[in-house]
Amino acid sequence: MGKLVLAIDQGTTGSTALVVEAGAPGRALGRANAEFRQHYPRPGWVSHDPTEIWASVETAVGAALEDAGVAGADIAAIGITNQRETTLVWERATGRPIDLAIVWQCRRTAEVCEALKSDPATVAMVREKTGLVIDAYFSATKIAWLLDHVPGARDRAERGELAFGTVDSFLVNRLTGGGVHVTDVTNASRTLLMNLRDATWEPELLALFRVPESVLPQIVGSAEIVGRTRGVGFLPDGIPIAGVAGDQQAALFGHACFAEGDAKCTYGTGAFALMNIGERPTLSRHGLVTTAAWRIRGKTTFALEGSSFIAGAAVQWLRDGLGIIKTAKDVESLARQVASSEGVTFVPALAGLGAPHWDPDARGVITGLTRGTTAAHIARATLEGIALLVRDLLDAMAKDAGRPLGRLRVDGGAAESDLLMQFQADVAAVVVERPADLESTARGAAMLASLGAGLAEGLDDAARRVRIEARFEPQMALSERQAHIARWSDALSRARSRTEAQP
């Protein structure tokens, strides 16, 4: 047996551990997932208990090792990927969290963000320095909220007693017995506090968002040894933690999107599209954000990113809200009962519209209904609506890049649908490539760890691990594509609110 890498993929609803070969072809030998609770203290608030996150990681790692038939001593390196903007603050001395984590979905600081956005100069400064928009989605206002609402926290932070981290930082700290406080550049780029151009914490942003420098972790690369396990219990001491990246960036890396213009889309609860834009952090002119994709050997690669809030969640709504399917996988067989949606168009703005529209007050709309409309038409229109939202992201990317996308690599649960993937290829006029292994996020973390620990020779070696299982070529006639887009544009205008929030 060759060298093995443990990938820890800490997500919003659970933690997945993957044991993979360090070298090509990088076979997965063991896998396990452990879910944890979601906490909703108030409407619009979403929290996680950090102790439950840690317990899920321990459970998943132990089960993955057992599934692979190996022991912790067989692991040569660890890679971590994580839900990104979720914010934790803990005591440096004990590692004990001071409160529940504030999840990326949480909107409790939305009013603070709206007040900051009232000043156009502030909006422009933040966008120029971070590549992002001012929004409660990101970490900065979450940190300030915890320091302001947990008794004594701000004073303790100023004295250096508290530490902030996104989930990657929290896990590295726990895995190293509290000895290491770092975050990688991809996660740091999601805080609204990092200067995107030099990967440093920006004093002007710290002052704006009222975050003391004393709580911040050191920013490190995505493929380097940042610490070693110590006192964990379920893993032996001394295993290097050699790869760290936020989940969407890890997926981009896991798809081997190493060339400028390469793009991927993850179809999960929402849809997240990223495109490699090389070593210059160009700001989007079409409603996307700019983010760090990874930093390897001192060089940062950047990406344009667009997020659609709803993808697989629309299928869940068909199941849980309308009751027209029993399981999410049933949507494809139902949709295939009709040859087309027959003009039915669904804008699944069930949680507002994300990039490139940025309209949080938009609402879902179904148009084109007739007496002949059936559940099958609605199922088909749901899959088409997911693809059309993603097409808007890809169209914005192509405009920013000044050229059409050549291919789109895909992953996530909804990417298993051949019907959805073919319609995506058709309506976006792009070749869609689906790998044999849809767990590109965890695989990306493993690939970064292999590089960071010296177990892989370079990007070419990493790319050899990606095996394409299916290709979907555009087949739709131009006139039909244009008709779909025209109906979509009309439905989208009906879904949008009167007052639209632009980045």
C-alpha positions as CSV (number, residue, x, y, z in Angstrom):
1,M,0.0,0.0,0.0
2,G,1.3,3.4,-1.0
3,K,1.2,6.6,1.0
4,L,-2.3,7.6,2.2
5,V,-3.9,11.0,2.7
6,L,-6.8,11.7,5.0
7,A,-9.1,14.4,3.7
8,I,-11.5,16.1,6.1
9,D,-14.4,17.8,4.4
10,Q,-16.3,19.8,7.1
11,G,-19.6,20.9,5.6
12,T,-22.7,22.8,6.6
13,T,-24.7,19.8,7.6
14,G,-22.0,17.2,8.3
15,S,-18.4,16.2,8.1
16,T,-17.0,13.7,5.6
17,A,-13.7,11.9,5.8
18,L,-12.0,10.3,2.9
19,V,-8.9,8.1,2.9
20,V,-7.2,8.3,-0.5
21,E,-4.0,7.2,-2.2
22,A,-1.4,10.1,-2.3
23,G,-0.3,9.3,-5.8
24,A,-2.1,8.8,-9.1
25,P,-4.7,7.6,-9.7
26,G,-5.6,8.6,-6.1
27,R,-8.2,5.9,-5.4
28,A,-10.5,6.5,-2.5
29,L,-10.1,3.5,-0.1
30,G,-12.4,4.6,2.7
31,R,-15.2,7.1,3.3
32,A,-17.6,8.1,6.1
33,N,-20.0,10.9,6.9
34,A,-21.3,12.2,10.2
35,E,-24.1,14.7,10.4
36,F,-24.7,17.3,13.2
37,R,-27.5,19.5,14.3
38,Q,-28.5,22.9,12.9
39,H,-29.4,25.5,15.4
40,Y,-32.0,28.3,14.6
41,P,-32.0,30.6,17.7
42,R,-34.3,33.1,15.9
43,P,-35.8,33.6,12.4
44,G,-33.0,34.2,10.0
45,W,-30.3,33.1,12.4
46,V,-28.3,29.9,11.8
47,S,-25.8,28.5,14.3
48,H,-23.6,25.5,14.9
49,D,-22.2,24.1,18.1
50,P,-18.4,23.9,17.6
51,T,-18.2,20.9,20.0
52,E,-20.7,19.1,17.7
53,I,-18.7,19.9,14.6
54,W,-15.6,18.5,16.3
55,A,-17.4,15.4,17.4
56,S,-18.7,14.8,13.8
57,V,-15.1,15.1,12.5
58,E,-13.9,12.5,15.1
59,T,-16.7,10.1,14.2
60,A,-16.2,10.5,10.4
61,V,-12.4,10.0,10.6
62,G,-12.7,6.9,12.7
63,A,-15.3,5.4,10.5
64,A,-13.3,6.2,7.3
65,L,-10.2,4.6,8.6
66,E,-12.2,1.5,9.5
67,D,-13.8,1.5,6.1
68,A,-10.4,1.7,4.5
69,G,-9.0,-1.0,6.7
70,V,-6.1,1.1,7.9
71,A,-4.9,2.8,11.1
72,G,-4.1,6.4,11.8
73,A,-0.5,5.5,11.7
74,D,-0.8,4.7,8.0
75,I,-1.8,8.4,7.2
76,A,1.0,10.4,5.7
77,A,-0.7,13.8,5.5
78,I,-4.0,15.5,6.3
79,G,-6.0,17.9,4.0
80,I,-8.8,20.1,5.3
81,T,-11.6,21.7,3.4
82,N,-14.5,23.5,5.0
83,Q,-17.7,25.5,4.9
84,R,-16.1,28.9,4.5
85,E,-17.5,32.1,6.1
86,T,-18.9,30.4,9.3
87,T,-17.3,32.2,12.2
88,L,-16.0,30.9,15.5
89,V,-14.4,32.6,18.5
90,W,-12.7,30.5,21.3
91,E,-10.4,31.0,24.3
92,R,-6.8,30.7,23.5
93,A,-5.9,29.1,26.8
94,T,-8.6,26.4,26.8
95,G,-9.8,26.1,23.2
96,R,-13.3,26.5,24.6
97,P,-15.7,28.4,22.2
98,I,-17.3,31.5,23.8
99,D,-20.6,30.9,21.9
100,L,-22.2,29.0,19.1
101,A,-20.6,29.5,15.7
102,I,-22.4,31.9,13.3
103,V,-23.0,30.0,10.1
104,W,-22.5,31.5,6.6
105,Q,-26.2,31.4,6.0
106,C,-27.0,33.5,9.1
107,R,-28.5,37.0,8.4
108,R,-28.3,38.4,11.9
109,T,-25.9,41.2,10.8
110,A,-27.8,42.2,7.7
111,E,-28.8,45.6,9.2
112,V,-25.2,46.4,10.0
113,C,-24.2,45.6,6.4
114,E,-27.0,47.8,5.0
115,A,-25.9,50.7,7.1
116,L,-22.3,50.3,5.8
117,K,-23.5,50.1,2.3
118,S,-25.2,53.5,2.5
119,D,-21.8,55.1,1.9
120,P,-20.7,54.6,-1.7
121,A,-17.1,55.3,-0.9
122,T,-17.1,52.5,1.7
123,V,-18.7,50.1,-0.7
124,A,-16.0,50.9,-3.4
125,M,-13.1,50.7,-0.9
126,V,-14.2,47.3,0.4
127,R,-14.7,45.9,-3.1
128,E,-11.4,47.2,-4.3
129,K,-9.5,45.7,-1.4
130,T,-11.3,42.4,-0.9
131,G,-13.0,41.6,-4.3
132,L,-16.2,41.1,-2.3
133,V,-19.5,42.9,-1.6
134,I,-20.5,44.0,1.9
135,D,-22.9,41.3,3.0
136,A,-23.8,39.3,6.2
137,Y,-22.7,36.2,4.3
138,F,-19.1,37.0,5.0
139,S,-17.3,36.8,8.4
140,A,-16.3,40.3,9.4
141,T,-19.6,41.5,10.9
142,K,-20.1,38.0,12.5
143,I,-16.9,38.4,14.4
144,A,-17.9,41.9,15.7
145,W,-21.4,40.5,16.7
146,L,-19.8,37.8,18.9
147,L,-17.4,40.3,20.5
148,D,-20.3,42.8,21.2
149,H,-22.9,40.3,22.4
150,V,-21.0,37.8,24.5
151,P,-20.4,39.5,27.9
152,G,-16.8,40.7,28.3
153,A,-15.7,39.3,24.9
154,R,-14.5,42.5,23.4
155,D,-12.3,43.4,26.4
156,R,-10.9,39.8,26.4
157,A,-10.2,40.0,22.7
158,E,-8.3,43.3,23.2
159,R,-6.2,41.5,25.9
160,G,-5.3,38.7,23.4
161,E,-7.3,36.0,25.3
162,L,-9.6,35.1,22.3
163,A,-9.0,33.7,18.9
164,F,-11.2,34.0,15.8
165,G,-11.2,31.4,13.0
166,T,-13.3,30.0,10.2
167,V,-13.8,26.3,10.4
168,D,-10.4,25.4,8.9
169,S,-8.7,27.5,11.6
170,F,-10.7,25.8,14.3
171,L,-10.0,22.3,13.1
172,V,-6.2,23.0,12.7
173,N,-6.2,24.4,16.2
174,R,-7.9,21.4,17.7
175,L,-5.8,18.9,15.6
176,T,-2.6,20.5,16.9
177,G,-3.6,20.5,20.5
178,G,-4.2,24.3,20.5
179,G,-0.7,24.9,19.3
180,V,-1.4,26.5,15.9
181,H,-3.6,29.4,14.9
182,V,-3.7,29.8,11.2
183,T,-6.1,30.1,8.2
184,D,-5.3,29.6,4.6
185,V,-5.6,32.3,2.1
186,T,-8.8,31.0,0.5
187,N,-10.7,31.2,3.8
188,A,-9.1,34.5,4.7
189,S,-10.3,35.9,1.4
190,R,-13.9,35.3,2.5
191,T,-13.7,37.4,5.7
192,L,-13.9,40.9,4.2
193,L,-10.8,41.6,6.2
194,M,-8.0,40.4,3.8
195,N,-6.3,42.6,1.2
196,L,-6.7,40.3,-1.8
197,R,-3.6,41.6,-3.6
198,D,-1.0,40.9,-0.9
199,A,-2.8,38.3,1.3
200,T,-2.5,40.3,4.5
201,W,-5.0,41.6,7.0
202,E,-5.9,45.1,6.0
203,P,-5.9,47.7,8.9
204,E,-8.5,49.9,7.2
205,L,-10.9,47.0,7.0
206,L,-10.2,45.9,10.6
207,A,-11.2,49.4,11.7
208,L,-14.3,49.6,9.5
209,F,-15.6,46.3,10.8
210,R,-14.4,46.8,14.4
211,V,-12.3,43.6,14.5
212,P,-9.2,43.7,16.7
213,E,-6.0,42.3,15.1
214,S,-5.3,40.4,18.2
215,V,-8.0,37.7,17.4
216,L,-6.8,37.0,13.9
217,P,-4.9,33.9,12.7
218,Q,-1.8,33.9,10.6
219,I,-2.5,33.6,6.9
220,V,-0.8,30.6,5.3
221,G,-0.7,28.9,1.9
222,S,-3.0,26.2,0.7
223,A,-0.4,23.4,0.2
224,E,2.2,23.5,2.9
225,I,2.7,21.9,6.3
226,V,1.0,24.2,8.8
227,G,1.2,22.0,11.8
228,R,1.2,18.4,13.1
229,T,-1.3,16.4,15.1
230,R,-0.9,16.5,18.8
231,G,-3.0,15.1,21.6
232,V,-6.0,14.4,19.4
233,G,-6.9,10.9,20.7
234,F,-8.3,9.5,17.4
235,L,-5.1,10.1,15.4
236,P,-1.5,9.6,16.4
237,D,0.8,12.6,17.0
238,G,3.0,13.9,14.3
239,I,0.8,13.6,11.2
240,P,1.4,16.8,9.0
241,I,-1.5,19.0,8.2
242,A,-0.4,19.9,4.7
243,G,-3.4,21.1,2.7
244,V,-6.1,23.6,3.6
245,A,-8.7,25.3,1.4
246,G,-12.3,26.5,1.5
247,D,-14.8,24.0,0.0
248,Q,-15.4,25.7,-3.3
249,Q,-11.8,26.4,-3.9
250,A,-10.9,22.9,-3.0
251,A,-13.5,21.7,-5.6
252,L,-11.9,23.9,-8.2
253,F,-8.5,22.3,-7.4
254,G,-10.0,18.8,-7.3
255,H,-11.3,19.3,-10.8
256,A,-7.8,20.2,-11.9
257,C,-8.9,23.6,-13.2
258,F,-5.3,24.8,-13.2
259,A,-5.4,26.8,-16.4
260,E,-6.7,30.3,-16.7
261,G,-10.3,30.1,-18.0
262,D,-11.0,26.6,-16.5
263,A,-14.3,26.6,-14.6
264,K,-16.3,24.3,-12.4
265,C,-19.8,24.3,-10.8
266,T,-20.8,22.5,-7.7
267,Y,-24.5,21.6,-7.5
268,G,-25.4,21.2,-3.9
269,T,-28.0,23.0,-1.8
270,G,-27.0,26.0,-3.9
271,A,-24.8,26.2,-7.0
272,F,-21.3,27.6,-6.8
273,A,-19.4,28.4,-10.0
274,L,-15.7,29.4,-10.0
275,M,-13.4,30.2,-12.9
276,N,-9.6,30.3,-12.7
277,I,-8.5,33.8,-13.7
278,G,-4.8,33.4,-13.1
279,E,-2.4,35.4,-10.9
280,R,-4.1,38.8,-11.3
281,P,-7.2,39.5,-9.0
282,T,-9.3,41.2,-11.6
283,L,-12.6,42.6,-10.3
284,S,-15.8,41.5,-11.9
285,R,-17.8,44.0,-14.0
286,H,-20.8,41.7,-14.2
287,G,-22.0,40.9,-10.7
288,L,-19.5,38.3,-9.5
289,V,-17.0,38.4,-6.7
290,T,-13.2,37.8,-6.9
291,T,-11.6,35.4,-4.5
292,A,-8.3,33.6,-3.8
293,A,-8.4,30.1,-5.5
294,W,-5.3,28.8,-3.8
295,R,-1.7,29.8,-2.8
296,I,1.1,27.3,-3.6
297,R,4.8,28.0,-3.2
298,G,4.2,31.7,-2.6
299,K,2.1,32.3,-5.7
300,T,-1.6,33.0,-5.4
301,T,-4.1,32.0,-8.1
302,F,-7.4,33.9,-8.2
303,A,-10.9,33.0,-9.3
304,L,-14.2,34.7,-10.2
305,E,-17.1,33.2,-8.2
306,G,-20.8,33.3,-8.5
307,S,-23.2,31.7,-6.1
308,S,-26.8,30.7,-6.8
309,F,-28.6,30.3,-3.4
310,I,-30.9,27.6,-4.7
311,A,-30.0,24.4,-6.7
312,G,-30.7,21.1,-5.0
313,A,-32.8,23.0,-2.5
314,A,-35.4,23.5,-5.3
315,V,-35.7,19.7,-5.7
316,Q,-36.0,19.4,-1.9
317,W,-38.9,21.8,-2.1
318,L,-40.7,19.6,-4.6
319,R,-40.2,16.8,-2.2
320,D,-41.0,18.5,1.2
321,G,-43.1,21.5,0.1
322,L,-45.2,20.2,-2.7
323,G,-44.9,16.4,-2.1
324,I,-44.8,15.5,-5.8
325,I,-41.7,13.3,-5.3
326,K,-40.7,11.0,-2.5
327,T,-36.9,11.3,-2.8
328,A,-34.7,13.8,-4.5
329,K,-33.5,11.2,-7.0
330,D,-37.1,10.8,-8.2
331,V,-37.1,14.2,-9.9
332,E,-35.3,13.0,-13.0
333,S,-37.6,10.0,-13.7
334,L,-40.6,12.3,-13.2
335,A,-39.2,15.0,-15.4
336,R,-38.5,12.4,-18.2
337,Q,-42.2,11.6,-18.4
338,V,-42.6,14.7,-20.6
339,A,-40.5,15.7,-23.7
340,S,-40.3,19.3,-22.6
341,S,-41.6,21.7,-20.0
342,E,-44.0,23.0,-22.7
343,G,-43.3,26.6,-21.8
344,V,-43.4,26.2,-18.0
345,T,-40.6,28.2,-16.5
346,F,-39.5,28.1,-12.8
347,V,-37.3,30.7,-11.3
348,P,-36.3,29.0,-8.0
349,A,-35.6,32.3,-6.1
350,L,-36.8,30.6,-2.9
351,A,-34.1,32.5,-0.9
352,G,-33.7,35.5,-3.1
353,L,-31.3,35.8,-6.0
354,G,-27.6,35.6,-5.6
355,A,-25.0,36.5,-8.2
356,P,-25.1,38.0,-10.7
357,H,-28.5,39.5,-9.9
358,W,-28.0,40.3,-6.1
359,D,-31.7,40.6,-5.2
360,P,-32.3,39.2,-1.7
361,D,-35.9,40.2,-1.8
362,A,-36.7,38.3,-5.1
363,R,-39.3,35.5,-4.8
364,G,-39.8,32.2,-6.7
365,V,-42.0,32.3,-9.7
366,I,-43.5,29.7,-12.0
367,T,-44.9,31.0,-15.3
368,G,-46.5,29.4,-18.3
369,L,-49.0,27.2,-16.4
370,T,-52.0,25.8,-18.3
371,R,-54.7,23.2,-17.6
372,G,-52.4,20.7,-19.2
373,T,-49.5,21.3,-16.8
374,T,-48.6,18.3,-14.8
375,A,-46.2,17.5,-12.0
376,A,-43.8,16.2,-14.6
377,H,-43.7,19.6,-16.3
378,I,-43.0,21.3,-13.0
379,A,-40.2,18.8,-12.2
380,R,-38.6,19.4,-15.6
381,A,-39.0,23.1,-15.2
382,T,-37.2,22.9,-11.8
383,L,-34.2,21.2,-13.3
384,E,-34.2,23.7,-16.2
385,G,-34.5,26.6,-13.7
386,I,-31.4,25.4,-11.8
387,A,-29.5,25.2,-15.1
388,L,-30.7,28.7,-16.2
389,L,-29.6,30.3,-13.0
390,V,-26.1,28.7,-13.5
391,R,-26.2,29.9,-17.1
392,D,-26.5,33.4,-15.8
393,L,-23.3,32.9,-13.7
394,L,-21.4,31.4,-16.6
395,D,-22.5,34.2,-18.9
396,A,-21.2,36.8,-16.4
397,M,-17.9,34.9,-16.2
398,A,-17.6,34.8,-20.0
399,K,-18.2,38.5,-20.2
400,D,-15.6,39.2,-17.6
401,A,-13.1,36.9,-19.3
402,G,-13.9,38.4,-22.7
403,R,-14.3,34.9,-24.2
404,P,-16.7,32.0,-24.0
405,L,-16.1,29.1,-21.6
406,G,-14.7,26.0,-23.3
407,R,-15.8,23.5,-20.7
408,L,-17.5,23.2,-17.3
409,R,-16.5,20.5,-14.8
410,V,-19.3,19.6,-12.4
411,D,-19.8,17.9,-9.0
412,G,-22.3,17.7,-6.2
413,G,-25.4,15.6,-5.7
414,A,-27.5,17.2,-8.4
415,A,-24.7,16.7,-11.0
416,E,-25.7,13.0,-11.0
417,S,-28.8,14.0,-13.1
418,D,-28.0,13.4,-16.8
419,L,-31.1,15.4,-17.8
420,L,-29.9,18.5,-15.8
421,M,-26.3,18.2,-17.1
422,Q,-27.4,17.9,-20.7
423,F,-29.8,20.9,-20.4
424,Q,-26.9,22.8,-18.8
425,A,-24.7,22.1,-21.7
426,D,-27.4,23.0,-24.1
427,V,-28.6,26.3,-22.6
428,A,-25.1,27.5,-21.7
429,A,-23.5,26.3,-25.0
430,V,-20.7,24.7,-23.0
431,V,-19.2,21.2,-22.8
432,V,-20.0,19.8,-19.4
433,E,-17.6,17.2,-18.0
434,R,-18.6,15.0,-15.0
435,P,-15.9,13.1,-13.2
436,A,-16.2,9.5,-12.0
437,D,-15.8,10.8,-8.5
438,L,-18.2,13.5,-7.6
439,E,-16.5,14.2,-4.2
440,S,-14.2,16.8,-5.8
441,T,-14.1,18.9,-2.7
442,A,-12.5,16.2,-0.5
443,R,-10.4,15.1,-3.4
444,G,-9.1,18.6,-3.8
445,A,-8.1,18.8,-0.2
446,A,-6.3,15.5,-0.6
447,M,-4.5,16.7,-3.7
448,L,-3.4,19.9,-1.9
449,A,-2.1,17.9,1.1
450,S,-0.2,15.6,-1.2
451,L,1.5,18.6,-2.8
452,G,2.1,20.2,0.6
453,A,3.7,17.1,2.1
454,G,5.8,16.4,-0.9
455,L,3.9,13.3,-1.9
456,A,3.0,14.6,-5.3
457,E,5.4,16.1,-7.8
458,G,3.3,19.0,-9.0
459,L,0.1,20.1,-10.7
460,D,0.5,17.6,-13.6
461,D,0.7,14.8,-11.1
462,A,-2.4,16.0,-9.4
463,A,-4.3,16.4,-12.7
464,R,-3.7,12.7,-13.5
465,R,-6.1,11.8,-10.7
466,V,-9.1,13.3,-12.4
467,R,-11.0,10.8,-14.5
468,I,-13.9,12.0,-16.6
469,E,-16.9,9.7,-16.5
470,A,-19.3,11.6,-18.9
471,R,-19.2,14.5,-21.3
472,F,-22.3,16.4,-22.3
473,E,-22.0,18.3,-25.6
474,P,-24.4,21.1,-26.6
475,Q,-27.0,19.7,-28.9
476,M,-29.8,22.3,-28.8
477,A,-30.6,24.4,-31.8
478,L,-29.8,28.1,-31.5
479,S,-33.4,29.1,-32.0
480,E,-34.6,26.7,-29.2
481,R,-31.8,28.0,-26.8
482,Q,-32.8,31.6,-27.5
483,A,-36.5,30.7,-26.8
484,H,-35.6,29.2,-23.4
485,I,-33.5,32.3,-22.5
486,A,-36.3,34.7,-23.6
487,R,-38.8,32.9,-21.4
488,W,-36.3,32.8,-18.6
489,S,-35.7,36.6,-18.9
490,D,-39.4,37.3,-18.7
491,A,-39.9,35.0,-15.7
492,L,-36.8,36.5,-14.0
493,S,-38.2,40.0,-14.3
494,R,-41.4,38.9,-12.6
495,A,-39.4,37.3,-9.7
496,R,-37.3,40.3,-9.0
497,S,-38.2,42.8,-6.3
498,R,-38.8,46.5,-7.0
499,T,-35.7,47.5,-5.1
500,E,-32.7,45.4,-6.3
501,A,-29.5,45.2,-4.3
502,Q,-26.5,45.4,-6.7
503,P,-22.9,44.8,-5.6
